[in-house]
Amino acid sequence: AVRAACTRVVASSARAMARRNTNVHTVFVGNLSYDANEEALRSIFERVGPVLALRIKRDSENGRSRGIAFVEYADAGMAQSAVRNLNGMDVGGRNLRLDYTPPTGAAA
C-alpha cells in the first residue's frame, strides 16, 4: 500500500513538472536521507551538468522531507547520465535510487 501510494505521488509530481515545461528532463531521486538539503544535492547533481531546478518534496503538515526529490535538466543526455552515474551513490548514509522521467510526449 505504501509503495503504491509513493508511486502515485511520483507519477503525479512528474506529470505536474512536465506540464510546466515540455523541454525539461526530470530525474526522480528516492531513498534520500531526511536530513538532505537542496544545496548539497544540487552540488552532487551538477557534477553531471547544469541543474535547472531541484526540489525536495516536503510533508505539508510538518515540513519534514519525504525522502524524495526531483532534479530537472535541459536535455535527456544529462538526465540519463545522472541516473547512470549517481544511482546507488551513498548520500547521508543512504543509497540514492534514481529514475529518469522523460517529458510528456517525448521518447526516453
N, C-alpha and C positions, 0 to 999 in steps of 0.2 A: 504494500500500500504506500509506504514511504517512497519507494523507488518510482512508482507510477506518478505520485504527486510531484516529485522532483523533475521527472521527465516532462510533465505538463508545464511546469514553471519554466524550464529551459526552453521548450518549444515556443511558449508564449512570449518570453522575453526576446528570443532570437527573431521571431516574426515581427515584433514591435520595432526592433532595431533595423531590420531590413526594410520595413515600410518607410522609415525616415530617409534612407539613402540607399538606393539600389546599387551604388558603386562601392559599398563598404563590405569588407570581408571580415566576418566575425569568428573569433576563436572563443569557445566556451572553456572556462577554467573551473575545474571541480577539485574537491578534496583540499581546499585552501585551509590553512590554519586560521582560526577565528581571530588571531592577532595580526594577520597580514594587513598591510596598509597599501594604499594606491601608489604612493611614491616608490616603495620598494619593488612592487610588482612591475610598475612602469619601467624601472631600470633593467629588470630582467627581460621583459618582452622587447625593449628597444635594442637589445643585442641582435635581434633578427632584422629590425628595420623600424622606421618611424611609426609610432603608435598614434592613430587618430584620436582614439578615446579609450578609456579604461574605466570600468565601473564594477565595484564590489557591491553585490546585492546585499541589502541590509534588511533586517526584520523591522517592519513598520511600527511595531509596538515598543520595542526596547532599543532599537538602533544597532544591535549586535550584527556582526557579519553572519550571513547564512552559509558561508563556506564556498560560495561560488562567485565567479566574476565573468565579465565579457570584455574582450580586447578587440578593438577594431583596427584593421589595416586597410591601406588603399588598394592593394591588389592580392589576388589569390595566391601568388607565389610566396609572398611574405607570410600570409596566414598559414599556408601549408608547411612552410619551413618552420614556423613556430611550433606547430604540432609535432613535426618530425624531431626537432632538436630539443624541445623543452618538456615534452611529455615524459612523466616519470621523475622529473627533476625534484630533488628534495628542497623544499622551501619551508622553513619554520618547523622542521621535523615531520613534514608530511609530503608524500609524493604527489605532484600535480597530475591531474587527469585532464587532458586536453582533447577537444574535438573541434573540427572546422565546420562552420555553418556558412555555406555559400549564399549569396544574395538570392532573393526570390526571383525565380525565372532564369537563373544562371546555372550553368553546369559547373560541377566541382572541379 
